[in-house]
Each structure stands twice: as structure tokens, then as C-alpha cells.
Amino acid sequence: MHVRVRSLPVPWSNSQMIRPIELWIALRYVKSRETGFFVSFISWVSLLGVALGVAALITILSVMNGFEGELRERLLSLSAHATLTGAVGGQSEAALAERARHVQGVAGAAPFIETQALLIHGTDMQGATLRGIDPRRESDVTAIARSLVEGELSGLTAGTNRIVLGRSLAFELGVAVGDEITLMVPTIGLGGELAPRLRAFTVAGLFEVGLQDHDSVLALAAFEDVSVLLQSGGSRGIRVVFDEVFDAPIAAPRLASVLGPGLVARDWTVENAGYFRAIRIEKTMMTLILLLVVAVAAFNIVAMLVMVVRAKRTDIAILRTLGLSPAGVVKIFLSQGVAIGWGGSLLGVGLGLSLSFNVQSVVGWLERHLHFQVLDSDVYYVTRIPSAVQMTDVWVVVAVALVLTLAATIYPARQAAATEPADALRYE
């Protein structure tokens, strides 16, 4: 009598993809309470650690993006996107600005002349940057009209010797609108000697941008009055605003080549490179510091999975005897760690975006209930916390969190795959 012995079908294969049965087992292990309270506690701590790390990173990066945008707006409020200086081929700066306005991509252009000057009022003296502008065209390239707190820009007419000062500069000199100050600019005489020139100007207005480099340094006067005072010398040219502020590094040299070979272009990213370099360094350091939170959560995942592997040695041995390959065991525990990483990342993204979009409300609530002010107006120019969410930052944070949590599962998963069924079942 012949007996046919049919082997049981093996429900798993060595495919590189995670099969549904492997994912199902991994999820059962995540939800299982049989491994003990401590393992479950570590699992929840790991998930919350990933969530808090991701949320903190998204919120902090959004706030720093907001501060960067606020700084850029304030810097460009009295500065154009680019300045073009140098030989203009016999053309006046006004004519050059008119040509620039007809170039595609240029939103506005205005002439300027700039030099260093000493402002004198009584016994008080302050160094300043004296800039000659065309009041009719200045609003095309800067937001000076919106920054005036006293006076009118139209008061800077040629021949009147009127001047508009930054509010902090006026405070240091002790002057107000209507007061008279003396300007002294360095010039070179016929014999090559230093021959300072003096002229009285009347304060016609005050502006406040909220940036120390403008409010305590800059003085504005009519282009013709500054040109007559200097006679020759100083930095002359045009200031340009483009349709897109971030096009300036490419568009400025292109515009200079179109208008004339003797022009030199400097865009706002070069003129204010120090500010934005400092912000980038701060963002990088804050990102690295906050990534440590995610890294700690990843180490918790390692500890949790190691304990799960020890608790489930018998289950692993039974699965191995039923035909599950070592690669299948690796996939089960990889899936378990990734499930925690995914859960924490999704929770962190939701929390981080909620905080980023409502940071003003959150800060206001904290200030009201804790009775303190985050940004005191007596100390800081910026009295609110801005926020600008960039989805690129969000995706990068999530990707880094997932990579860290995935890397944390590799060692425990390999240890689980190394379990010998015979040794695990010997005393069962």
C-alpha cells in the first residue's frame, strides 16, 4: 500500500517586497500587549518622541523662514533688488534709469548718488550714509513712502536743501522736522588735498523701517542737491527692482550687459550676504540640535525591538519551522519599526503644521496666561513671531525621520533573523 505524503504549502517566499502576511504579523506585534507593559511604554515613548521631534523641527524651521522673510522685507524696504554703478557712457543717471524701465523683467528703476557724510547739529555729530534720490521715482524701487513717520517725500525738491533722516539718527542728533543741520562731505581739492565741503540742510521728514542699518545710518536728500554738494565723486548709478526678487542674481548682470559694458551690478543677496548667511547657519544648527530628539526616539525603537525579539523568540522559531525565511523575519521587524516611525512622523506633521499656521494665536495665548512678552517692543524691532511654512522643509524633515527610524530597526531585525528554531524550542 502506497501512502502519498503531501508537504504543506509554504505561505511565504523570498520576495524582496513585504508580503501582506508579514505586514499583518508586524502590526499584531505593534498592538500586542503580551510583551509587557514596559515594552508597550517604550513603543509609545518612541512614537511620541518621533512626533515631537518632527513637530518641533517643522515649527522652528517655519518660524525661522518667517524671520528670514521679515528681515528680507525690511532690508529691501529702502534698498532695491540690485544696483548698477560705473561708467554710463555720457548718459545721465535719469536717462539710464528710463532705459532700464523698458527692459523686460524690470519693474522699476531710479537714479541715485551715495556718499559718506558727517551730520552736525550743535555739538552733536553723527556719521551717516547720504543718498541722493529722485522723489518722483523712489517709490518705484523702495517702500520709503510707507516708512515715513513725519513729513513728505515730495519735500525733497531740487535746490531746497532738504533732508529726510532715519528716526534713530534724528534722535542721536537731537533734531526734529524743521530743524537745521550741517552736512560735511569729504572732497578732493585741485591739488589733491582733502577739502571737506559744508552745507546747511533742513530736516523735512523722518522715516522708520525697523532695521538699525537704515534707521540710524541713512539720510536722504534730492539727487541734484547731493550732486552739487559732491561736484564729483561718490557712488553713482541706478537702483533696479525686478518682477521677481529671487531673479536678481541672474537678472542684474544681464541688465548691466544690456545697458552698457561699463556698468557693475550688485544684487541684494551680495549686499546683505552677512545677514542671510547668519540665518542659514542658525537654521542648520537648530535643525541638527532638534534632530537629536528624533535620534533619541530612534534609539528607543532599538531598545523596544530588542525586547520584542527576546519575548517573541518562540513565535519566531515556529514561523521559521512553517517555512518563513530569515529575510521574512527581517521584514516583519522592519515593518514594526517603520510603522512606529510612520505613525510618529504623521502625528508630528499634523502637530507641526497646526503650530506653524497658528503660531501667533499660540504665542498670544501663552503671553496672556503666563504674563510675559516673547518679543518686547522696547528691545526688538520685530514684535510678532512670523511663520512661513515651506513644504520642501516638511518633506525633508519627514524623510530624515523615516530614515533614522528605519536605520534603528536594522540591528534588532537581523538579530531576530539569526534566531535558531531548534535552540528557541528546545525547552518548550
TORKOL-4160 file (C-alpha; in steps of 0.2 Angstrom, whole numbers, padded with zeros to 4 digits, m for minus):
428
<pt num="1" X="0000" Y="0000" Z="0000"/>
<pt num="2" X="0007" Y="0016" Z="m0005"/>
<pt num="3" X="0005" Y="0032" Z="0005"/>
<pt num="4" X="0007" Y="0048" Z="m0003"/>
<pt num="5" X="0014" Y="0062" Z="0008"/>
<pt num="6" X="0010" Y="0079" Z="0003"/>
<pt num="7" X="0020" Y="0093" Z="0010"/>
<pt num="8" X="0011" Y="0108" Z="0017"/>
<pt num="9" X="0012" Y="0124" Z="0006"/>
<pt num="10" X="0024" Y="0137" Z="0011"/>
<pt num="11" X="0014" Y="0153" Z="0013"/>
<pt num="12" X="0030" Y="0164" Z="0012"/>
<pt num="13" X="0043" Y="0167" Z="m0002"/>
<pt num="14" X="0059" Y="0175" Z="m0003"/>
<pt num="15" X="0052" Y="0190" Z="m0012"/>
<pt num="16" X="0061" Y="0207" Z="m0008"/>
<pt num="17" X="0044" Y="0215" Z="m0006"/>
<pt num="18" X="0035" Y="0214" Z="0011"/>
<pt num="19" X="0020" Y="0202" Z="0009"/>
<pt num="20" X="0003" Y="0206" Z="0017"/>
<pt num="21" X="0006" Y="0192" Z="0030"/>
<pt num="22" X="0022" Y="0199" Z="0036"/>
<pt num="23" X="0015" Y="0216" Z="0037"/>
<pt num="24" X="0000" Y="0209" Z="0047"/>
<pt num="25" X="0011" Y="0200" Z="0059"/>
<pt num="26" X="0021" Y="0216" Z="0062"/>
<pt num="27" X="0006" Y="0226" Z="0066"/>
<pt num="28" X="0000" Y="0212" Z="0078"/>
<pt num="29" X="0016" Y="0214" Z="0087"/>
<pt num="30" X="0014" Y="0233" Z="0087"/>
<pt num="31" X="m0003" Y="0232" Z="0096"/>
<pt num="32" X="0001" Y="0216" Z="0106"/>
<pt num="33" X="0001" Y="0218" Z="0125"/>
<pt num="34" X="0008" Y="0201" Z="0128"/>
<pt num="35" X="0026" Y="0208" Z="0128"/>
<pt num="36" X="0023" Y="0218" Z="0144"/>
<pt num="37" X="0019" Y="0235" Z="0150"/>
<pt num="38" X="0037" Y="0241" Z="0149"/>
<pt num="39" X="0039" Y="0236" Z="0130"/>
<pt num="40" X="0022" Y="0245" Z="0126"/>
<pt num="41" X="0028" Y="0260" Z="0136"/>
<pt num="42" X="0044" Y="0261" Z="0126"/>
<pt num="43" X="0034" Y="0259" Z="0110"/>
<pt num="44" X="0023" Y="0274" Z="0114"/>
<pt num="45" X="0038" Y="0284" Z="0120"/>
<pt num="46" X="0047" Y="0281" Z="0104"/>
<pt num="47" X="0031" Y="0286" Z="0094"/>
<pt num="48" X="0029" Y="0302" Z="0104"/>
<pt num="49" X="0047" Y="0306" Z="0103"/>
<pt num="50" X="0047" Y="0305" Z="0084"/>
<pt num="51" X="0031" Y="0315" Z="0083"/>
<pt num="52" X="0038" Y="0329" Z="0095"/>
<pt num="53" X="0055" Y="0329" Z="0085"/>
<pt num="54" X="0046" Y="0331" Z="0069"/>
<pt num="55" X="0034" Y="0344" Z="0075"/>
<pt num="56" X="0047" Y="0354" Z="0083"/>
<pt num="57" X="0058" Y="0354" Z="0068"/>
<pt num="58" X="0043" Y="0360" Z="0056"/>
<pt num="59" X="0038" Y="0373" Z="0068"/>
<pt num="60" X="0056" Y="0380" Z="0071"/>
<pt num="61" X="0060" Y="0380" Z="0053"/>
<pt num="62" X="0044" Y="0389" Z="0049"/>
<pt num="63" X="0047" Y="0402" Z="0061"/>
<pt num="64" X="0065" Y="0405" Z="0055"/>
<pt num="65" X="0058" Y="0406" Z="0037"/>
<pt num="66" X="0046" Y="0419" Z="0043"/>
<pt num="67" X="0060" Y="0429" Z="0052"/>
<pt num="68" X="0071" Y="0427" Z="0036"/>
<pt num="69" X="0056" Y="0434" Z="0026"/>
<pt num="70" X="0053" Y="0448" Z="0038"/>
<pt num="71" X="0072" Y="0453" Z="0038"/>
<pt num="72" X="0072" Y="0452" Z="0019"/>
<pt num="73" X="0057" Y="0464" Z="0018"/>
<pt num="74" X="0064" Y="0476" Z="0030"/>
<pt num="75" X="0081" Y="0476" Z="0021"/>
<pt num="76" X="0073" Y="0479" Z="0004"/>
<pt num="77" X="0061" Y="0492" Z="0010"/>
<pt num="78" X="0075" Y="0505" Z="0007"/>
<pt num="79" X="0086" Y="0495" Z="m0004"/>
<pt num="80" X="0082" Y="0490" Z="m0022"/>
<pt num="81" X="0084" Y="0472" Z="m0029"/>
<pt num="82" X="0100" Y="0477" Z="m0037"/>
<pt num="83" X="0112" Y="0492" Z="m0040"/>
<pt num="84" X="0121" Y="0496" Z="m0056"/>
<pt num="85" X="0136" Y="0508" Z="m0054"/>
<pt num="86" X="0150" Y="0513" Z="m0065"/>
<pt num="87" X="0153" Y="0522" Z="m0082"/>
<pt num="88" X="0137" Y="0526" Z="m0090"/>
<pt num="89" X="0144" Y="0532" Z="m0107"/>
<pt num="90" X="0140" Y="0550" Z="m0105"/>
<pt num="91" X="0122" Y="0547" Z="m0101"/>
<pt num="92" X="0114" Y="0554" Z="m0086"/>
<pt num="93" X="0108" Y="0543" Z="m0072"/>
<pt num="94" X="0090" Y="0548" Z="m0075"/>
<pt num="95" X="0091" Y="0543" Z="m0094"/>
<pt num="96" X="0099" Y="0526" Z="m0089"/>
<pt num="97" X="0085" Y="0523" Z="m0077"/>
<pt num="98" X="0072" Y="0527" Z="m0091"/>
<pt num="99" X="0081" Y="0514" Z="m0102"/>
<pt num="100" X="0081" Y="0501" Z="m0089"/>
<pt num="101" X="0062" Y="0503" Z="m0086"/>
<pt num="102" X="0059" Y="0497" Z="m0103"/>
<pt num="103" X="0069" Y="0481" Z="m0101"/>
<pt num="104" X="0058" Y="0465" Z="m0099"/>
<pt num="105" X="0058" Y="0459" Z="m0081"/>
<pt num="106" X="0061" Y="0476" Z="m0074"/>
<pt num="107" X="0048" Y="0483" Z="m0063"/>
<pt num="108" X="0056" Y="0499" Z="m0058"/>
<pt num="109" X="0072" Y="0509" Z="m0059"/>
<pt num="110" X="0078" Y="0526" Z="m0051"/>
<pt num="111" X="0094" Y="0536" Z="m0051"/>
<pt num="112" X="0104" Y="0538" Z="m0035"/>
<pt num="113" X="0120" Y="0545" Z="m0029"/>
<pt num="114" X="0128" Y="0540" Z="m0012"/>
<pt num="115" X="0142" Y="0545" Z="m0001"/>
<pt num="116" X="0148" Y="0545" Z="0017"/>
<pt num="117" X="0144" Y="0561" Z="0027"/>
<pt num="118" X="0146" Y="0569" Z="0044"/>
<pt num="119" X="0130" Y="0577" Z="0051"/>
<pt num="120" X="0132" Y="0591" Z="0063"/>
<pt num="121" X="0119" Y="0599" Z="0075"/>
<pt num="122" X="0126" Y="0610" Z="0088"/>
<pt num="123" X="0139" Y="0599" Z="0097"/>
<pt num="124" X="0132" Y="0583" Z="0091"/>
<pt num="125" X="0140" Y="0574" Z="0076"/>
<pt num="126" X="0135" Y="0558" Z="0068"/>
<pt num="127" X="0142" Y="0548" Z="0053"/>
<pt num="128" X="0129" Y="0544" Z="0040"/>
<pt num="129" X="0126" Y="0537" Z="0023"/>
<pt num="130" X="0120" Y="0552" Z="0012"/>
<pt num="131" X="0109" Y="0546" Z="m0003"/>
<pt num="132" X="0103" Y="0557" Z="m0016"/>
<pt num="133" X="0087" Y="0551" Z="m0024"/>
<pt num="134" X="0073" Y="0556" Z="m0036"/>
<pt num="135" X="0057" Y="0558" Z="m0025"/>
<pt num="136" X="0046" Y="0555" Z="m0040"/>
<pt num="137" X="0054" Y="0538" Z="m0045"/>
<pt num="138" X="0060" Y="0532" Z="m0027"/>
<pt num="139" X="0043" Y="0524" Z="m0024"/>
<pt num="140" X="0046" Y="0513" Z="m0039"/>
<pt num="141" X="0061" Y="0504" Z="m0031"/>
<pt num="142" X="0059" Y="0506" Z="m0012"/>
<pt num="143" X="0045" Y="0507" Z="0001"/>
<pt num="144" X="0051" Y="0524" Z="0008"/>
<pt num="145" X="0034" Y="0532" Z="0006"/>
<pt num="146" X="0026" Y="0519" Z="0018"/>
<pt num="147" X="0040" Y="0521" Z="0030"/>
<pt num="148" X="0039" Y="0539" Z="0033"/>
<pt num="149" X="0033" Y="0544" Z="0051"/>
<pt num="150" X="0034" Y="0563" Z="0049"/>
<pt num="151" X="0035" Y="0574" Z="0033"/>
<pt num="152" X="0033" Y="0570" Z="0015"/>
<pt num="153" X="0045" Y="0564" Z="0002"/>
<pt num="154" X="0039" Y="0577" Z="m0010"/>
<pt num="155" X="0048" Y="0590" Z="0001"/>
<pt num="156" X="0064" Y="0584" Z="m0007"/>
<pt num="157" X="0064" Y="0596" Z="m0022"/>
<pt num="158" X="0080" Y="0601" Z="m0030"/>
<pt num="159" X="0088" Y="0617" Z="m0024"/>
<pt num="160" X="0079" Y="0617" Z="m0007"/>
<pt num="161" X="0092" Y="0608" Z="0003"/>
<pt num="162" X="0080" Y="0597" Z="0012"/>
<pt num="163" X="0084" Y="0581" Z="0020"/>
<pt num="164" X="0075" Y="0565" Z="0027"/>
<pt num="165" X="0083" Y="0556" Z="0042"/>
<pt num="166" X="0081" Y="0539" Z="0050"/>
<pt num="167" X="0071" Y="0541" Z="0066"/>
<pt num="168" X="0086" Y="0534" Z="0076"/>
<pt num="169" X="0098" Y="0545" Z="0068"/>
<pt num="170" X="0087" Y="0560" Z="0071"/>
<pt num="171" X="0086" Y="0555" Z="0089"/>
<pt num="172" X="0105" Y="0554" Z="0091"/>
<pt num="173" X="0107" Y="0571" Z="0084"/>
<pt num="174" X="0093" Y="0578" Z="0094"/>
<pt num="175" X="0083" Y="0586" Z="0079"/>
<pt num="176" X="0065" Y="0586" Z="0073"/>
<pt num="177" X="0056" Y="0591" Z="0057"/>
<pt num="178" X="0060" Y="0609" Z="0053"/>
<pt num="179" X="0077" Y="0609" Z="0062"/>
<pt num="180" X="0093" Y="0614" Z="0053"/>
<pt num="181" X="0108" Y="0603" Z="0052"/>
<pt num="182" X="0125" Y="0604" Z="0044"/>
<pt num="183" X="0132" Y="0591" Z="0031"/>
<pt num="184" X="0150" Y="0589" Z="0029"/>
<pt num="185" X="0156" Y="0578" Z="0015"/>
<pt num="186" X="0174" Y="0574" Z="0010"/>
<pt num="187" X="0180" Y="0580" Z="m0007"/>
<pt num="188" X="0197" Y="0581" Z="m0015"/>
<pt num="189" X="0204" Y="0598" Z="m0020"/>
<pt num="190" X="0213" Y="0603" Z="m0036"/>
<pt num="191" X="0230" Y="0600" Z="m0028"/>
<pt num="192" X="0224" Y="0583" Z="m0022"/>
<pt num="193" X="0222" Y="0588" Z="m0004"/>
<pt num="194" X="0207" Y="0584" Z="0007"/>
<pt num="195" X="0194" Y="0598" Z="0005"/>
<pt num="196" X="0178" Y="0595" Z="0015"/>
<pt num="197" X="0163" Y="0604" Z="0009"/>
<pt num="198" X="0149" Y="0610" Z="0021"/>
<pt num="199" X="0131" Y="0614" Z="0018"/>
<pt num="200" X="0116" Y="0618" Z="0029"/>
<pt num="201" X="0101" Y="0606" Z="0026"/>
<pt num="202" X="0083" Y="0607" Z="0034"/>
<pt num="203" X="0075" Y="0591" Z="0041"/>
<pt num="204" X="0060" Y="0588" Z="0030"/>
<pt num="205" X="0054" Y="0571" Z="0037"/>
<pt num="206" X="0058" Y="0556" Z="0047"/>
<pt num="207" X="0057" Y="0538" Z="0042"/>
<pt num="208" X="0057" Y="0521" Z="0052"/>
<pt num="209" X="0060" Y="0505" Z="0044"/>
<pt num="210" X="0063" Y="0494" Z="0060"/>
<pt num="211" X="0081" Y="0490" Z="0055"/>
<pt num="212" X="0096" Y="0498" Z="0063"/>
<pt num="213" X="0106" Y="0499" Z="0047"/>
<pt num="214" X="0093" Y="0510" Z="0040"/>
<pt num="215" X="0086" Y="0520" Z="0054"/>
<pt num="216" X="0102" Y="0525" Z="0062"/>
<pt num="217" X="0113" Y="0527" Z="0047"/>
<pt num="218" X="0103" Y="0533" Z="0031"/>
<pt num="219" X="0100" Y="0551" Z="0026"/>
<pt num="220" X="0090" Y="0555" Z="0010"/>
<pt num="221" X="0091" Y="0571" Z="0000"/>
<pt num="222" X="0087" Y="0577" Z="m0018"/>
<pt num="223" X="0098" Y="0569" Z="m0031"/>
<pt num="224" X="0103" Y="0587" Z="m0038"/>
<pt num="225" X="0107" Y="0594" Z="m0021"/>
<pt num="226" X="0119" Y="0579" Z="m0016"/>
<pt num="227" X="0126" Y="0580" Z="m0034"/>
<pt num="228" X="0130" Y="0599" Z="m0032"/>
<pt num="229" X="0137" Y="0596" Z="m0015"/>
<pt num="230" X="0149" Y="0582" Z="m0021"/>
<pt num="231" X="0153" Y="0590" Z="m0038"/>
<pt num="232" X="0162" Y="0574" Z="m0042"/>
<pt num="233" X="0165" Y="0558" Z="m0034"/>
<pt num="234" X="0153" Y="0547" Z="m0024"/>
<pt num="235" X="0144" Y="0531" Z="m0030"/>
<pt num="236" X="0133" Y="0535" Z="m0044"/>
<pt num="237" X="0121" Y="0524" Z="m0054"/>
<pt num="238" X="0103" Y="0517" Z="m0054"/>
<pt num="239" X="0094" Y="0505" Z="m0042"/>
<pt num="240" X="0083" Y="0492" Z="m0050"/>
<pt num="241" X="0068" Y="0482" Z="m0045"/>
<pt num="242" X="0063" Y="0466" Z="m0054"/>
<pt num="243" X="0047" Y="0457" Z="m0056"/>
<pt num="244" X="0053" Y="0443" Z="m0045"/>
<pt num="245" X="0065" Y="0447" Z="m0031"/>
<pt num="246" X="0074" Y="0430" Z="m0032"/>
<pt num="247" X="0078" Y="0433" Z="m0050"/>
<pt num="248" X="0090" Y="0447" Z="m0046"/>
<pt num="249" X="0106" Y="0437" Z="m0045"/>
<pt num="250" X="0104" Y="0432" Z="m0063"/>
<pt num="251" X="0094" Y="0447" Z="m0070"/>
<pt num="252" X="0106" Y="0460" Z="m0063"/>
<pt num="253" X="0121" Y="0456" Z="m0073"/>
<pt num="254" X="0111" Y="0453" Z="m0088"/>
<pt num="255" X="0103" Y="0470" Z="m0087"/>
<pt num="256" X="0120" Y="0478" Z="m0084"/>
<pt num="257" X="0127" Y="0470" Z="m0101"/>
<pt num="258" X="0111" Y="0477" Z="m0110"/>
<pt num="259" X="0113" Y="0495" Z="m0103"/>
<pt num="260" X="0132" Y="0496" Z="m0106"/>
<pt num="261" X="0148" Y="0487" Z="m0104"/>
<pt num="262" X="0155" Y="0499" Z="m0090"/>
<pt num="263" X="0141" Y="0495" Z="m0078"/>
<pt num="264" X="0144" Y="0484" Z="m0062"/>
<pt num="265" X="0129" Y="0475" Z="m0055"/>
<pt num="266" X="0127" Y="0471" Z="m0036"/>
<pt num="267" X="0111" Y="0462" Z="m0031"/>
<pt num="268" X="0103" Y="0461" Z="m0014"/>
<pt num="269" X="0110" Y="0444" Z="m0010"/>
<pt num="270" X="0128" Y="0451" Z="m0011"/>
<pt num="271" X="0125" Y="0467" Z="m0002"/>
<pt num="272" X="0116" Y="0458" Z="0013"/>
<pt num="273" X="0126" Y="0442" Z="0012"/>
<pt num="274" X="0131" Y="0443" Z="0030"/>
<pt num="275" X="0113" Y="0443" Z="0037"/>
<pt num="276" X="0107" Y="0429" Z="0027"/>
<pt num="277" X="0122" Y="0418" Z="0030"/>
<pt num="278" X="0119" Y="0420" Z="0049"/>
<pt num="279" X="0101" Y="0415" Z="0047"/>
<pt num="280" X="0107" Y="0399" Z="0037"/>
<pt num="281" X="0119" Y="0395" Z="0050"/>
<pt num="282" X="0106" Y="0397" Z="0064"/>
<pt num="283" X="0094" Y="0386" Z="0054"/>
<pt num="284" X="0107" Y="0372" Z="0051"/>
<pt num="285" X="0112" Y="0372" Z="0069"/>
<pt num="286" X="0094" Y="0372" Z="0076"/>
<pt num="287" X="0090" Y="0358" Z="0063"/>
<pt num="288" X="0105" Y="0347" Z="0070"/>
<pt num="289" X="0100" Y="0350" Z="0088"/>
<pt num="290" X="0082" Y="0346" Z="0085"/>
<pt num="291" X="0086" Y="0330" Z="0075"/>
<pt num="292" X="0094" Y="0324" Z="0091"/>
<pt num="293" X="0076" Y="0322" Z="0098"/>
<pt num="294" X="0072" Y="0311" Z="0083"/>
<pt num="295" X="0088" Y="0301" Z="0086"/>
<pt num="296" X="0084" Y="0298" Z="0104"/>
<pt num="297" X="0067" Y="0291" Z="0099"/>
<pt num="298" X="0076" Y="0280" Z="0086"/>
<pt num="299" X="0087" Y="0273" Z="0100"/>
<pt num="300" X="0071" Y="0269" Z="0110"/>
<pt num="301" X="0064" Y="0260" Z="0095"/>
<pt num="302" X="0080" Y="0249" Z="0095"/>
<pt num="303" X="0078" Y="0245" Z="0114"/>
<pt num="304" X="0059" Y="0241" Z="0111"/>
<pt num="305" X="0063" Y="0230" Z="0096"/>
<pt num="306" X="0077" Y="0221" Z="0105"/>
<pt num="307" X="0065" Y="0217" Z="0120"/>
<pt num="308" X="0051" Y="0211" Z="0107"/>
<pt num="309" X="0063" Y="0200" Z="0099"/>
<pt num="310" X="0068" Y="0192" Z="0116"/>
<pt num="311" X="0050" Y="0190" Z="0120"/>
<pt num="312" X="0045" Y="0183" Z="0103"/>
<pt num="313" X="0059" Y="0170" Z="0101"/>
<pt num="314" X="0046" Y="0156" Z="0102"/>
<pt num="315" X="0035" Y="0164" Z="0089"/>
<pt num="316" X="0050" Y="0167" Z="0078"/>
<pt num="317" X="0055" Y="0149" Z="0079"/>
<pt num="318" X="0038" Y="0142" Z="0075"/>
<pt num="319" X="0036" Y="0154" Z="0060"/>
<pt num="320" X="0053" Y="0148" Z="0054"/>
<pt num="321" X="0048" Y="0130" Z="0055"/>
<pt num="322" X="0032" Y="0134" Z="0045"/>
<pt num="323" X="0044" Y="0140" Z="0031"/>
<pt num="324" X="0047" Y="0158" Z="0035"/>
<pt num="325" X="0064" Y="0163" Z="0028"/>
<pt num="326" X="0076" Y="0174" Z="0038"/>
<pt num="327" X="0073" Y="0188" Z="0026"/>
<pt num="328" X="0054" Y="0187" Z="0030"/>
<pt num="329" X="0059" Y="0189" Z="0049"/>
<pt num="330" X="0069" Y="0204" Z="0045"/>
<pt num="331" X="0054" Y="0211" Z="0035"/>
<pt num="332" X="0042" Y="0208" Z="0050"/>
<pt num="333" X="0053" Y="0218" Z="0062"/>
<pt num="334" X="0057" Y="0231" Z="0049"/>
<pt num="335" X="0039" Y="0234" Z="0047"/>
<pt num="336" X="0036" Y="0235" Z="0065"/>
<pt num="337" X="0049" Y="0249" Z="0067"/>
<pt num="338" X="0043" Y="0258" Z="0051"/>
<pt num="339" X="0025" Y="0258" Z="0057"/>
<pt num="340" X="0031" Y="0267" Z="0073"/>
<pt num="341" X="0041" Y="0279" Z="0063"/>
<pt num="342" X="0027" Y="0282" Z="0050"/>
<pt num="343" X="0014" Y="0285" Z="0065"/>
<pt num="344" X="0026" Y="0297" Z="0074"/>
<pt num="345" X="0030" Y="0306" Z="0058"/>
<pt num="346" X="0012" Y="0308" Z="0053"/>
<pt num="347" X="0007" Y="0314" Z="0070"/>
<pt num="348" X="0022" Y="0326" Z="0070"/>
<pt num="349" X="0017" Y="0333" Z="0053"/>
<pt num="350" X="0000" Y="0337" Z="0059"/>
<pt num="351" X="0005" Y="0345" Z="0075"/>
<pt num="352" X="0019" Y="0354" Z="0067"/>
<pt num="353" X="0009" Y="0362" Z="0053"/>
<pt num="354" X="m0005" Y="0366" Z="0066"/>
<pt num="355" X="0008" Y="0376" Z="0077"/>
<pt num="356" X="0016" Y="0384" Z="0062"/>
<pt num="357" X="0000" Y="0390" Z="0054"/>
<pt num="358" X="m0007" Y="0396" Z="0071"/>
<pt num="359" X="0009" Y="0402" Z="0080"/>
<pt num="360" X="0003" Y="0420" Z="0083"/>
<pt num="361" X="m0013" Y="0413" Z="0092"/>
<pt num="362" X="m0002" Y="0401" Z="0102"/>
<pt num="363" X="0011" Y="0414" Z="0107"/>
<pt num="364" X="m0003" Y="0426" Z="0111"/>
<pt num="365" X="m0012" Y="0413" Z="0122"/>
<pt num="366" X="0005" Y="0410" Z="0131"/>
<pt num="367" X="0008" Y="0429" Z="0134"/>
<pt num="368" X="m0009" Y="0431" Z="0141"/>
<pt num="369" X="m0009" Y="0417" Z="0153"/>
<pt num="370" X="0009" Y="0417" Z="0158"/>
<pt num="371" X="0010" Y="0436" Z="0159"/>
<pt num="372" X="0026" Y="0439" Z="0149"/>
<pt num="373" X="0030" Y="0446" Z="0132"/>
<pt num="374" X="0040" Y="0435" Z="0120"/>
<pt num="375" X="0047" Y="0450" Z="0109"/>
<pt num="376" X="0047" Y="0466" Z="0120"/>
<pt num="377" X="0044" Y="0481" Z="0109"/>
<pt num="378" X="0057" Y="0491" Z="0120"/>
<pt num="379" X="0071" Y="0478" Z="0114"/>
<pt num="380" X="0066" Y="0471" Z="0097"/>
<pt num="381" X="0060" Y="0480" Z="0081"/>
<pt num="382" X="0050" Y="0464" Z="0077"/>
<pt num="383" X="0036" Y="0462" Z="0090"/>
<pt num="384" X="0027" Y="0447" Z="0082"/>
<pt num="385" X="0033" Y="0430" Z="0078"/>
<pt num="386" X="0031" Y="0427" Z="0059"/>
<pt num="387" X="0029" Y="0410" Z="0052"/>
<pt num="388" X="0031" Y="0404" Z="0034"/>
<pt num="389" X="0029" Y="0385" Z="0030"/>
<pt num="390" X="0039" Y="0378" Z="0016"/>
<pt num="391" X="0033" Y="0361" Z="0011"/>
<pt num="392" X="0051" Y="0357" Z="0005"/>
<pt num="393" X="0057" Y="0358" Z="0023"/>
<pt num="394" X="0042" Y="0347" Z="0029"/>
<pt num="395" X="0046" Y="0333" Z="0016"/>
<pt num="396" X="0065" Y="0334" Z="0021"/>
<pt num="397" X="0061" Y="0333" Z="0040"/>
<pt num="398" X="0049" Y="0318" Z="0037"/>
<pt num="399" X="0061" Y="0309" Z="0025"/>
<pt num="400" X="0075" Y="0311" Z="0038"/>
<pt num="401" X="0064" Y="0305" Z="0052"/>
<pt num="402" X="0059" Y="0289" Z="0042"/>
<pt num="403" X="0077" Y="0286" Z="0038"/>
<pt num="404" X="0083" Y="0287" Z="0056"/>
<pt num="405" X="0068" Y="0275" Z="0062"/>
<pt num="406" X="0072" Y="0263" Z="0048"/>
<pt num="407" X="0090" Y="0263" Z="0052"/>
<pt num="408" X="0086" Y="0259" Z="0070"/>
<pt num="409" X="0076" Y="0243" Z="0066"/>
<pt num="410" X="0090" Y="0235" Z="0056"/>
<pt num="411" X="0100" Y="0228" Z="0071"/>
<pt num="412" X="0085" Y="0221" Z="0080"/>
<pt num="413" X="0078" Y="0214" Z="0064"/>
<pt num="414" X="0095" Y="0205" Z="0060"/>
<pt num="415" X="0096" Y="0198" Z="0077"/>
<pt num="416" X="0078" Y="0191" Z="0076"/>
<pt num="417" X="0083" Y="0183" Z="0059"/>
<pt num="418" X="0098" Y="0175" Z="0067"/>
<pt num="419" X="0086" Y="0165" Z="0079"/>
<pt num="420" X="0089" Y="0146" Z="0078"/>
<pt num="421" X="0072" Y="0137" Z="0079"/>
<pt num="422" X="0080" Y="0122" Z="0087"/>
<pt num="423" X="0088" Y="0132" Z="0101"/>
<pt num="424" X="0072" Y="0143" Z="0104"/>
<pt num="425" X="0060" Y="0127" Z="0105"/>
<pt num="426" X="0072" Y="0116" Z="0115"/>
<pt num="427" X="0063" Y="0119" Z="0132"/>
<pt num="428" X="0046" Y="0122" Z="0125"/>
